[in-house]
Amino acid sequence: MDTREQALKLSQEVVKKLLECGTELDEYYRKIRELRLLEDSLAFQTALLNVEHGFFMVVHSINILREQLNLLIIASKKGEVV
């Protein structure tokens, strides 16, 4: 069974959703960062910094997933698996 066409369609849908999600995450990240910069308590700044790091890790994972999906799209169009 050749699933290239289905994989292509699904990959394109997921890439769109990842871009939407990434934009929202970036907004939340900026808000957390702003709160950290305004915070007086060093201990709470550290907690906010840890949350910022969590956002960074999620965005990094999304970027890796998006790249793999793009490779899948290319492979499905070429008929090759990379």
PyMOL Python script that loads the backbone (N, CA, C, O; Angstrom):
from pymol import cmd

cmd.read_pdbstr("""\
ATOM      1  N   MET A   1       0.838  -1.182   0.000  1.00  0.00           N
ATOM      2  CA  MET A   1       0.000   0.000   0.000  1.00  0.00           C
ATOM      3  C   MET A   1       0.882   1.244   0.000  1.00  0.00           C
ATOM      4  O   MET A   1       1.777   1.367   0.836  1.00  0.00           O
ATOM      5  N   ASP A   2       0.644   2.143  -0.905  1.00  0.00           N
ATOM      6  CA  ASP A   2       1.417   3.376  -1.019  1.00  0.00           C
ATOM      7  C   ASP A   2       0.713   4.472  -0.219  1.00  0.00           C
ATOM      8  O   ASP A   2      -0.397   4.883  -0.557  1.00  0.00           O
ATOM      9  N   THR A   3       1.365   4.934   0.834  1.00  0.00           N
ATOM     10  CA  THR A   3       0.760   5.933   1.721  1.00  0.00           C
ATOM     11  C   THR A   3       1.351   7.331   1.523  1.00  0.00           C
ATOM     12  O   THR A   3       1.097   8.228   2.326  1.00  0.00           O
ATOM     13  N   ARG A   4       2.133   7.521   0.466  1.00  0.00           N
ATOM     14  CA  ARG A   4       2.807   8.807   0.261  1.00  0.00           C
ATOM     15  C   ARG A   4       1.835   9.981   0.224  1.00  0.00           C
ATOM     16  O   ARG A   4       2.066  11.009   0.861  1.00  0.00           O
ATOM     17  N   GLU A   5       0.754   9.823  -0.519  1.00  0.00           N
ATOM     18  CA  GLU A   5      -0.204  10.927  -0.654  1.00  0.00           C
ATOM     19  C   GLU A   5      -0.837  11.279   0.694  1.00  0.00           C
ATOM     20  O   GLU A   5      -0.990  12.454   1.027  1.00  0.00           O
ATOM     21  N   GLN A   6      -1.200  10.261   1.457  1.00  0.00           N
ATOM     22  CA  GLN A   6      -1.780  10.497   2.781  1.00  0.00           C
ATOM     23  C   GLN A   6      -0.761  11.136   3.714  1.00  0.00           C
ATOM     24  O   GLN A   6      -1.089  12.050   4.470  1.00  0.00           O
ATOM     25  N   ALA A   7       0.471  10.653   3.657  1.00  0.00           N
ATOM     26  CA  ALA A   7       1.533  11.209   4.499  1.00  0.00           C
ATOM     27  C   ALA A   7       1.811  12.660   4.133  1.00  0.00           C
ATOM     28  O   ALA A   7       2.041  13.493   5.011  1.00  0.00           O
ATOM     29  N   LEU A   8       1.790  12.961   2.849  1.00  0.00           N
ATOM     30  CA  LEU A   8       2.013  14.327   2.385  1.00  0.00           C
ATOM     31  C   LEU A   8       0.930  15.260   2.926  1.00  0.00           C
ATOM     32  O   LEU A   8       1.228  16.329   3.458  1.00  0.00           O
ATOM     33  N   LYS A   9      -0.306  14.851   2.787  1.00  0.00           N
ATOM     34  CA  LYS A   9      -1.420  15.678   3.262  1.00  0.00           C
ATOM     35  C   LYS A   9      -1.347  15.875   4.772  1.00  0.00           C
ATOM     36  O   LYS A   9      -1.502  16.993   5.264  1.00  0.00           O
ATOM     37  N   LEU A  10      -1.115  14.805   5.497  1.00  0.00           N
ATOM     38  CA  LEU A  10      -1.030  14.875   6.954  1.00  0.00           C
ATOM     39  C   LEU A  10       0.146  15.748   7.390  1.00  0.00           C
ATOM     40  O   LEU A  10       0.013  16.560   8.306  1.00  0.00           O
ATOM     41  N   SER A  11       1.272  15.585   6.748  1.00  0.00           N
ATOM     42  CA  SER A  11       2.456  16.383   7.082  1.00  0.00           C
ATOM     43  C   SER A  11       2.195  17.871   6.884  1.00  0.00           C
ATOM     44  O   SER A  11       2.580  18.691   7.717  1.00  0.00           O
ATOM     45  N   GLN A  12       1.547  18.211   5.792  1.00  0.00           N
ATOM     46  CA  GLN A  12       1.244  19.615   5.522  1.00  0.00           C
ATOM     47  C   GLN A  12       0.292  20.192   6.568  1.00  0.00           C
ATOM     48  O   GLN A  12       0.449  21.340   6.982  1.00  0.00           O
ATOM     49  N   GLU A  13      -0.685  19.407   6.994  1.00  0.00           N
ATOM     50  CA  GLU A  13      -1.604  19.847   8.047  1.00  0.00           C
ATOM     51  C   GLU A  13      -0.866  20.077   9.362  1.00  0.00           C
ATOM     52  O   GLU A  13      -1.083  21.077  10.046  1.00  0.00           O
ATOM     53  N   VAL A  14       0.003  19.139   9.701  1.00  0.00           N
ATOM     54  CA  VAL A  14       0.735  19.229  10.971  1.00  0.00           C
ATOM     55  C   VAL A  14       1.680  20.425  10.958  1.00  0.00           C
ATOM     56  O   VAL A  14       1.791  21.125  11.964  1.00  0.00           O
ATOM     57  N   VAL A  15       2.362  20.676   9.844  1.00  0.00           N
ATOM     58  CA  VAL A  15       3.279  21.814   9.759  1.00  0.00           C
ATOM     59  C   VAL A  15       2.512  23.118   9.996  1.00  0.00           C
ATOM     60  O   VAL A  15       3.006  24.003  10.695  1.00  0.00           O
ATOM     61  N   LYS A  16       1.315  23.246   9.424  1.00  0.00           N
ATOM     62  CA  LYS A  16       0.499  24.449   9.653  1.00  0.00           C
ATOM     63  C   LYS A  16       0.163  24.606  11.131  1.00  0.00           C
ATOM     64  O   LYS A  16       0.269  25.700  11.687  1.00  0.00           O
ATOM     65  N   LYS A  17      -0.241  23.506  11.763  1.00  0.00           N
ATOM     66  CA  LYS A  17      -0.585  23.553  13.192  1.00  0.00           C
ATOM     67  C   LYS A  17       0.627  23.893  14.045  1.00  0.00           C
ATOM     68  O   LYS A  17       0.510  24.633  15.022  1.00  0.00           O
ATOM     69  N   LEU A  18       1.786  23.360  13.686  1.00  0.00           N
ATOM     70  CA  LEU A  18       3.000  23.653  14.437  1.00  0.00           C
ATOM     71  C   LEU A  18       3.350  25.132  14.358  1.00  0.00           C
ATOM     72  O   LEU A  18       3.795  25.718  15.345  1.00  0.00           O
ATOM     73  N   LEU A  19       3.155  25.735  13.200  1.00  0.00           N
ATOM     74  CA  LEU A  19       3.427  27.170  13.050  1.00  0.00           C
ATOM     75  C   LEU A  19       2.474  27.995  13.916  1.00  0.00           C
ATOM     76  O   LEU A  19       2.891  28.958  14.559  1.00  0.00           O
ATOM     77  N   GLU A  20       1.204  27.617  13.931  1.00  0.00           N
ATOM     78  CA  GLU A  20       0.234  28.307  14.776  1.00  0.00           C
ATOM     79  C   GLU A  20       0.611  28.164  16.248  1.00  0.00           C
ATOM     80  O   GLU A  20       0.629  29.143  16.995  1.00  0.00           O
ATOM     81  N   CYS A  21       0.905  26.954  16.644  1.00  0.00           N
ATOM     82  CA  CYS A  21       1.263  26.667  18.027  1.00  0.00           C
ATOM     83  C   CYS A  21       2.537  27.413  18.418  1.00  0.00           C
ATOM     84  O   CYS A  21       2.627  27.973  19.511  1.00  0.00           O
ATOM     85  N   GLY A  22       3.507  27.414  17.527  1.00  0.00           N
ATOM     86  CA  GLY A  22       4.770  28.095  17.791  1.00  0.00           C
ATOM     87  C   GLY A  22       4.582  29.589  18.008  1.00  0.00           C
ATOM     88  O   GLY A  22       5.247  30.185  18.854  1.00  0.00           O
ATOM     89  N   THR A  23       3.682  30.191  17.250  1.00  0.00           N
ATOM     90  CA  THR A  23       3.403  31.619  17.405  1.00  0.00           C
ATOM     91  C   THR A  23       2.795  31.899  18.777  1.00  0.00           C
ATOM     92  O   THR A  23       3.176  32.858  19.448  1.00  0.00           O
ATOM     93  N   GLU A  24       1.853  31.062  19.186  1.00  0.00           N
ATOM     94  CA  GLU A  24       1.236  31.229  20.502  1.00  0.00           C
ATOM     95  C   GLU A  24       2.255  31.024  21.619  1.00  0.00           C
ATOM     96  O   GLU A  24       2.292  31.791  22.582  1.00  0.00           O
ATOM     97  N   LEU A  25       3.079  29.988  21.487  1.00  0.00           N
ATOM     98  CA  LEU A  25       4.102  29.727  22.502  1.00  0.00           C
ATOM     99  C   LEU A  25       5.066  30.897  22.624  1.00  0.00           C
ATOM    100  O   LEU A  25       5.493  31.243  23.726  1.00  0.00           O
ATOM    101  N   ASP A  26       5.409  31.503  21.500  1.00  0.00           N
ATOM    102  CA  ASP A  26       6.315  32.647  21.515  1.00  0.00           C
ATOM    103  C   ASP A  26       5.709  33.812  22.295  1.00  0.00           C
ATOM    104  O   ASP A  26       6.418  34.507  23.022  1.00  0.00           O
ATOM    105  N   GLU A  27       4.422  34.024  22.150  1.00  0.00           N
ATOM    106  CA  GLU A  27       3.749  35.091  22.906  1.00  0.00           C
ATOM    107  C   GLU A  27       3.812  34.808  24.405  1.00  0.00           C
ATOM    108  O   GLU A  27       4.112  35.700  25.199  1.00  0.00           O
ATOM    109  N   TYR A  28       3.530  33.570  24.786  1.00  0.00           N
ATOM    110  CA  TYR A  28       3.603  33.215  26.208  1.00  0.00           C
ATOM    111  C   TYR A  28       5.030  33.338  26.739  1.00  0.00           C
ATOM    112  O   TYR A  28       5.246  33.813  27.853  1.00  0.00           O
ATOM    113  N   TYR A  29       5.987  32.914  25.944  1.00  0.00           N
ATOM    114  CA  TYR A  29       7.396  33.027  26.337  1.00  0.00           C
ATOM    115  C   TYR A  29       7.756  34.483  26.615  1.00  0.00           C
ATOM    116  O   TYR A  29       8.393  34.785  27.624  1.00  0.00           O
ATOM    117  N   ARG A  30       7.351  35.381  25.725  1.00  0.00           N
ATOM    118  CA  ARG A  30       7.653  36.810  25.898  1.00  0.00           C
ATOM    119  C   ARG A  30       7.030  37.364  27.172  1.00  0.00           C
ATOM    120  O   ARG A  30       7.641  38.182  27.860  1.00  0.00           O
ATOM    121  N   LYS A  31       5.818  36.922  27.487  1.00  0.00           N
ATOM    122  CA  LYS A  31       5.151  37.389  28.707  1.00  0.00           C
ATOM    123  C   LYS A  31       5.888  36.901  29.953  1.00  0.00           C
ATOM    124  O   LYS A  31       6.085  37.658  30.904  1.00  0.00           O
ATOM    125  N   ILE A  32       6.290  35.637  29.938  1.00  0.00           N
ATOM    126  CA  ILE A  32       7.042  35.083  31.074  1.00  0.00           C
ATOM    127  C   ILE A  32       8.369  35.818  31.232  1.00  0.00           C
ATOM    128  O   ILE A  32       8.771  36.148  32.348  1.00  0.00           O
ATOM    129  N   ARG A  33       9.040  36.072  30.123  1.00  0.00           N
ATOM    130  CA  ARG A  33      10.319  36.786  30.167  1.00  0.00           C
ATOM    131  C   ARG A  33      10.141  38.189  30.732  1.00  0.00           C
ATOM    132  O   ARG A  33      10.948  38.649  31.539  1.00  0.00           O
ATOM    133  N   GLU A  34       9.094  38.856  30.309  1.00  0.00           N
ATOM    134  CA  GLU A  34       8.822  40.202  30.810  1.00  0.00           C
ATOM    135  C   GLU A  34       8.583  40.178  32.322  1.00  0.00           C
ATOM    136  O   GLU A  34       9.074  41.039  33.051  1.00  0.00           O
ATOM    137  N   LEU A  35       7.826  39.184  32.780  1.00  0.00           N
ATOM    138  CA  LEU A  35       7.591  39.055  34.219  1.00  0.00           C
ATOM    139  C   LEU A  35       8.896  38.823  34.969  1.00  0.00           C
ATOM    140  O   LEU A  35       9.113  39.389  36.041  1.00  0.00           O
ATOM    141  N   ARG A  36       9.764  37.988  34.400  1.00  0.00           N
ATOM    142  CA  ARG A  36      11.056  37.716  35.063  1.00  0.00           C
ATOM    143  C   ARG A  36      11.884  38.981  35.184  1.00  0.00           C
ATOM    144  O   ARG A  36      12.512  39.227  36.214  1.00  0.00           O
ATOM    145  N   LEU A  37      11.880  39.786  34.123  1.00  0.00           N
ATOM    146  CA  LEU A  37      12.679  41.018  34.147  1.00  0.00           C
ATOM    147  C   LEU A  37      12.117  42.038  35.134  1.00  0.00           C
ATOM    148  O   LEU A  37      12.856  42.882  35.643  1.00  0.00           O
ATOM    149  N   LEU A  38      10.829  41.967  35.403  1.00  0.00           N
ATOM    150  CA  LEU A  38      10.202  42.901  36.345  1.00  0.00           C
ATOM    151  C   LEU A  38      10.252  42.406  37.792  1.00  0.00           C
ATOM    152  O   LEU A  38      10.062  43.188  38.724  1.00  0.00           O
ATOM    153  N   GLU A  39      10.504  41.124  37.976  1.00  0.00           N
ATOM    154  CA  GLU A  39      10.447  40.501  39.303  1.00  0.00           C
ATOM    155  C   GLU A  39      11.617  40.943  40.186  1.00  0.00           C
ATOM    156  O   GLU A  39      12.760  41.023  39.735  1.00  0.00           O
ATOM    157  N   ASP A  40      11.303  41.228  41.457  1.00  0.00           N
ATOM    158  CA  ASP A  40      12.326  41.635  42.422  1.00  0.00           C
ATOM    159  C   ASP A  40      12.979  40.443  43.118  1.00  0.00           C
ATOM    160  O   ASP A  40      14.172  40.474  43.419  1.00  0.00           O
ATOM    161  N   SER A  41      12.205  39.402  43.372  1.00  0.00           N
ATOM    162  CA  SER A  41      12.701  38.237  44.093  1.00  0.00           C
ATOM    163  C   SER A  41      13.597  37.386  43.198  1.00  0.00           C
ATOM    164  O   SER A  41      13.184  36.919  42.137  1.00  0.00           O
ATOM    165  N   LEU A  42      14.835  37.198  43.654  1.00  0.00           N
ATOM    166  CA  LEU A  42      15.783  36.388  42.885  1.00  0.00           C
ATOM    167  C   LEU A  42      15.310  34.933  42.772  1.00  0.00           C
ATOM    168  O   LEU A  42      15.478  34.296  41.732  1.00  0.00           O
ATOM    169  N   ALA A  43      14.723  34.423  43.847  1.00  0.00           N
ATOM    170  CA  ALA A  43      14.242  33.034  43.836  1.00  0.00           C
ATOM    171  C   ALA A  43      13.125  32.857  42.799  1.00  0.00           C
ATOM    172  O   ALA A  43      13.098  31.866  42.069  1.00  0.00           O
ATOM    173  N   PHE A  44      12.209  33.827  42.743  1.00  0.00           N
ATOM    174  CA  PHE A  44      11.115  33.713  41.779  1.00  0.00           C
ATOM    175  C   PHE A  44      11.607  33.971  40.359  1.00  0.00           C
ATOM    176  O   PHE A  44      11.075  33.408  39.402  1.00  0.00           O
ATOM    177  N   GLN A  45      12.633  34.831  40.222  1.00  0.00           N
ATOM    178  CA  GLN A  45      13.250  35.022  38.902  1.00  0.00           C
ATOM    179  C   GLN A  45      13.795  33.696  38.383  1.00  0.00           C
ATOM    180  O   GLN A  45      13.678  33.385  37.198  1.00  0.00           O
ATOM    181  N   THR A  46      14.392  32.923  39.284  1.00  0.00           N
ATOM    182  CA  THR A  46      14.937  31.616  38.913  1.00  0.00           C
ATOM    183  C   THR A  46      13.820  30.678  38.449  1.00  0.00           C
ATOM    184  O   THR A  46      13.975  29.954  37.466  1.00  0.00           O
ATOM    185  N   ALA A  47      12.704  30.698  39.159  1.00  0.00           N
ATOM    186  CA  ALA A  47      11.569  29.860  38.765  1.00  0.00           C
ATOM    187  C   ALA A  47      11.056  30.282  37.384  1.00  0.00           C
ATOM    188  O   ALA A  47      10.753  29.428  36.550  1.00  0.00           O
ATOM    189  N   LEU A  48      10.960  31.577  37.142  1.00  0.00           N
ATOM    190  CA  LEU A  48      10.515  32.074  35.845  1.00  0.00           C
ATOM    191  C   LEU A  48      11.524  31.723  34.751  1.00  0.00           C
ATOM    192  O   LEU A  48      11.139  31.402  33.627  1.00  0.00           O
ATOM    193  N   LEU A  49      12.806  31.783  35.081  1.00  0.00           N
ATOM    194  CA  LEU A  49      13.838  31.419  34.124  1.00  0.00           C
ATOM    195  C   LEU A  49      13.725  29.940  33.737  1.00  0.00           C
ATOM    196  O   LEU A  49      13.931  29.571  32.581  1.00  0.00           O
ATOM    197  N   ASN A  50      13.398  29.109  34.720  1.00  0.00           N
ATOM    198  CA  ASN A  50      13.201  27.683  34.431  1.00  0.00           C
ATOM    199  C   ASN A  50      12.020  27.466  33.481  1.00  0.00           C
ATOM    200  O   ASN A  50      12.064  26.590  32.617  1.00  0.00           O
ATOM    201  N   VAL A  51      10.971  28.265  33.645  1.00  0.00           N
ATOM    202  CA  VAL A  51       9.824  28.181  32.741  1.00  0.00           C
ATOM    203  C   VAL A  51      10.246  28.632  31.338  1.00  0.00           C
ATOM    204  O   VAL A  51       9.862  28.015  30.345  1.00  0.00           O
ATOM    205  N   GLU A  52      11.035  29.707  31.261  1.00  0.00           N
ATOM    206  CA  GLU A  52      11.553  30.165  29.966  1.00  0.00           C
ATOM    207  C   GLU A  52      12.328  29.039  29.289  1.00  0.00           C
ATOM    208  O   GLU A  52      12.176  28.804  28.090  1.00  0.00           O
ATOM    209  N   HIS A  53      13.149  28.354  30.054  1.00  0.00           N
ATOM    210  CA  HIS A  53      13.934  27.255  29.506  1.00  0.00           C
ATOM    211  C   HIS A  53      13.017  26.148  28.985  1.00  0.00           C
ATOM    212  O   HIS A  53      13.286  25.556  27.940  1.00  0.00           O
ATOM    213  N   GLY A  54      11.934  25.873  29.716  1.00  0.00           N
ATOM    214  CA  GLY A  54      10.955  24.887  29.260  1.00  0.00           C
ATOM    215  C   GLY A  54      10.350  25.284  27.920  1.00  0.00           C
ATOM    216  O   GLY A  54      10.187  24.447  27.033  1.00  0.00           O
ATOM    217  N   PHE A  55      10.019  26.562  27.777  1.00  0.00           N
ATOM    218  CA  PHE A  55       9.500  27.046  26.498  1.00  0.00           C
ATOM    219  C   PHE A  55      10.533  26.845  25.398  1.00  0.00           C
ATOM    220  O   PHE A  55      10.195  26.420  24.293  1.00  0.00           O
ATOM    221  N   PHE A  56      11.787  27.150  25.698  1.00  0.00           N
ATOM    222  CA  PHE A  56      12.853  26.981  24.714  1.00  0.00           C
ATOM    223  C   PHE A  56      12.935  25.530  24.256  1.00  0.00           C
ATOM    224  O   PHE A  56      13.054  25.259  23.062  1.00  0.00           O
ATOM    225  N   MET A  57      12.871  24.601  25.198  1.00  0.00           N
ATOM    226  CA  MET A  57      12.975  23.184  24.863  1.00  0.00           C
ATOM    227  C   MET A  57      11.788  22.735  24.000  1.00  0.00           C
ATOM    228  O   MET A  57      11.961  21.951  23.067  1.00  0.00           O
ATOM    229  N   VAL A  58      10.599  23.226  24.308  1.00  0.00           N
ATOM    230  CA  VAL A  58       9.419  22.864  23.520  1.00  0.00           C
ATOM    231  C   VAL A  58       9.554  23.402  22.093  1.00  0.00           C
ATOM    232  O   VAL A  58       9.281  22.689  21.127  1.00  0.00           O
ATOM    233  N   VAL A  59       9.972  24.651  21.968  1.00  0.00           N
ATOM    234  CA  VAL A  59      10.129  25.255  20.645  1.00  0.00           C
ATOM    235  C   VAL A  59      11.213  24.521  19.852  1.00  0.00           C
ATOM    236  O   VAL A  59      11.073  24.300  18.649  1.00  0.00           O
ATOM    237  N   HIS A  60      12.278  24.153  20.533  1.00  0.00           N
ATOM    238  CA  HIS A  60      13.355  23.400  19.875  1.00  0.00           C
ATOM    239  C   HIS A  60      12.813  22.063  19.346  1.00  0.00           C
ATOM    240  O   HIS A  60      13.111  21.666  18.219  1.00  0.00           O
ATOM    241  N   SER A  61      12.027  21.385  20.163  1.00  0.00           N
ATOM    242  CA  SER A  61      11.439  20.109  19.731  1.00  0.00           C
ATOM    243  C   SER A  61      10.490  20.310  18.559  1.00  0.00           C
ATOM    244  O   SER A  61      10.470  19.500  17.633  1.00  0.00           O
ATOM    245  N   ILE A  62       9.703  21.383  18.591  1.00  0.00           N
ATOM    246  CA  ILE A  62       8.796  21.683  17.478  1.00  0.00           C
ATOM    247  C   ILE A  62       9.593  21.919  16.202  1.00  0.00           C
ATOM    248  O   ILE A  62       9.199  21.456  15.131  1.00  0.00           O
ATOM    249  N   ASN A  63      10.709  22.634  16.306  1.00  0.00           N
ATOM    250  CA  ASN A  63      11.539  22.892  15.130  1.00  0.00           C
ATOM    251  C   ASN A  63      12.103  21.600  14.549  1.00  0.00           C
ATOM    252  O   ASN A  63      12.160  21.435  13.331  1.00  0.00           O
ATOM    253  N   ILE A  64      12.517  20.693  15.416  1.00  0.00           N
ATOM    254  CA  ILE A  64      13.029  19.396  14.951  1.00  0.00           C
ATOM    255  C   ILE A  64      11.912  18.627  14.252  1.00  0.00           C
ATOM    256  O   ILE A  64      12.125  18.060  13.181  1.00  0.00           O
ATOM    257  N   LEU A  65      10.724  18.606  14.852  1.00  0.00           N
ATOM    258  CA  LEU A  65       9.599  17.909  14.255  1.00  0.00           C
ATOM    259  C   LEU A  65       9.226  18.528  12.908  1.00  0.00           C
ATOM    260  O   LEU A  65       8.946  17.813  11.946  1.00  0.00           O
ATOM    261  N   ARG A  66       9.224  19.843  12.845  1.00  0.00           N
ATOM    262  CA  ARG A  66       8.893  20.523  11.588  1.00  0.00           C
ATOM    263  C   ARG A  66       9.904  20.171  10.499  1.00  0.00           C
ATOM    264  O   ARG A  66       9.526  19.952   9.348  1.00  0.00           O
ATOM    265  N   GLU A  67      11.169  20.117  10.853  1.00  0.00           N
ATOM    266  CA  GLU A  67      12.199  19.754   9.880  1.00  0.00           C
ATOM    267  C   GLU A  67      12.010  18.320   9.390  1.00  0.00           C
ATOM    268  O   GLU A  67      12.152  18.047   8.198  1.00  0.00           O
ATOM    269  N   GLN A  68      11.694  17.411  10.300  1.00  0.00           N
ATOM    270  CA  GLN A  68      11.469  16.020   9.903  1.00  0.00           C
ATOM    271  C   GLN A  68      10.233  15.900   9.013  1.00  0.00           C
ATOM    272  O   GLN A  68      10.224  15.115   8.065  1.00  0.00           O
ATOM    273  N   LEU A  69       9.197  16.670   9.312  1.00  0.00           N
ATOM    274  CA  LEU A  69       8.008  16.671   8.462  1.00  0.00           C
ATOM    275  C   LEU A  69       8.314  17.220   7.074  1.00  0.00           C
ATOM    276  O   LEU A  69       7.809  16.712   6.073  1.00  0.00           O
ATOM    277  N   ASN A  70       9.138  18.254   7.018  1.00  0.00           N
ATOM    278  CA  ASN A  70       9.530  18.803   5.716  1.00  0.00           C
ATOM    279  C   ASN A  70      10.323  17.777   4.906  1.00  0.00           C
ATOM    280  O   ASN A  70      10.148  17.675   3.692  1.00  0.00           O
ATOM    281  N   LEU A  71      11.186  17.022   5.569  1.00  0.00           N
ATOM    282  CA  LEU A  71      11.918  15.963   4.880  1.00  0.00           C
ATOM    283  C   LEU A  71      10.969  14.872   4.384  1.00  0.00           C
ATOM    284  O   LEU A  71      11.161  14.310   3.305  1.00  0.00           O
ATOM    285  N   LEU A  72       9.944  14.583   5.185  1.00  0.00           N
ATOM    286  CA  LEU A  72       8.948  13.603   4.772  1.00  0.00           C
ATOM    287  C   LEU A  72       8.179  14.102   3.547  1.00  0.00           C
ATOM    288  O   LEU A  72       7.888  13.329   2.635  1.00  0.00           O
ATOM    289  N   ILE A  73       7.856  15.382   3.531  1.00  0.00           N
ATOM    290  CA  ILE A  73       7.164  15.974   2.381  1.00  0.00           C
ATOM    291  C   ILE A  73       8.019  15.844   1.128  1.00  0.00           C
ATOM    292  O   ILE A  73       7.528  15.454   0.069  1.00  0.00           O
ATOM    293  N   ILE A  74       9.291  16.170   1.257  1.00  0.00           N
ATOM    294  CA  ILE A  74      10.211  16.060   0.112  1.00  0.00           C
ATOM    295  C   ILE A  74      10.296  14.609  -0.359  1.00  0.00           C
ATOM    296  O   ILE A  74      10.231  14.328  -1.555  1.00  0.00           O
ATOM    297  N   ALA A  75      10.443  13.698   0.598  1.00  0.00           N
ATOM    298  CA  ALA A  75      10.553  12.278   0.238  1.00  0.00           C
ATOM    299  C   ALA A  75       9.284  11.781  -0.435  1.00  0.00           C
ATOM    300  O   ALA A  75       9.353  10.985  -1.371  1.00  0.00           O
ATOM    301  N   SER A  76       8.125  12.239   0.028  1.00  0.00           N
ATOM    302  CA  SER A  76       6.880  11.759  -0.577  1.00  0.00           C
ATOM    303  C   SER A  76       6.711  12.278  -1.992  1.00  0.00           C
ATOM    304  O   SER A  76       6.122  11.601  -2.835  1.00  0.00           O
ATOM    305  N   LYS A  77       7.217  13.463  -2.259  1.00  0.00           N
ATOM    306  CA  LYS A  77       7.125  14.019  -3.603  1.00  0.00           C
ATOM    307  C   LYS A  77       8.117  13.340  -4.554  1.00  0.00           C
ATOM    308  O   LYS A  77       7.822  13.149  -5.733  1.00  0.00           O
ATOM    309  N   LYS A  78       9.274  12.985  -4.039  1.00  0.00           N
ATOM    310  CA  LYS A  78      10.292  12.346  -4.863  1.00  0.00           C
ATOM    311  C   LYS A  78      10.089  10.842  -4.978  1.00  0.00           C
ATOM    312  O   LYS A  78      10.606  10.193  -5.887  1.00  0.00           O
ATOM    313  N   GLY A  79       9.328  10.308  -4.041  1.00  0.00           N
ATOM    314  CA  GLY A  79       9.151   8.868  -4.045  1.00  0.00           C
ATOM    315  C   GLY A  79      10.318   8.144  -3.390  1.00  0.00           C
ATOM    316  O   GLY A  79      10.507   6.945  -3.596  1.00  0.00           O
ATOM    317  N   GLU A  80      11.096   8.873  -2.603  1.00  0.00           N
ATOM    318  CA  GLU A  80      12.252   8.285  -1.927  1.00  0.00           C
ATOM    319  C   GLU A  80      12.102   8.489  -0.430  1.00  0.00           C
ATOM    320  O   GLU A  80      11.453   9.429   0.028  1.00  0.00           O
ATOM    321  N   VAL A  81      12.705   7.605   0.303  1.00  0.00           N
ATOM    322  CA  VAL A  81      12.783   7.773   1.742  1.00  0.00           C
ATOM    323  C   VAL A  81      14.205   8.129   2.093  1.00  0.00           C
ATOM    324  O   VAL A  81      15.143   7.441   1.690  1.00  0.00           O
ATOM    325  N   VAL A  82      14.372   9.222   2.857  1.00  0.00           N
ATOM    326  CA  VAL A  82      15.723   9.679   3.215  1.00  0.00           C
ATOM    327  C   VAL A  82      16.072   9.247   4.612  1.00  0.00           C
ATOM    328  O   VAL A  82      17.168   9.537   5.092  1.00  0.00           O
TER     329      VAL A  82
END
""", "prot")
cmd.dss("prot")
cmd.show_as("cartoon", "prot")
cmd.util.cbc("prot")
cmd.orient("prot")
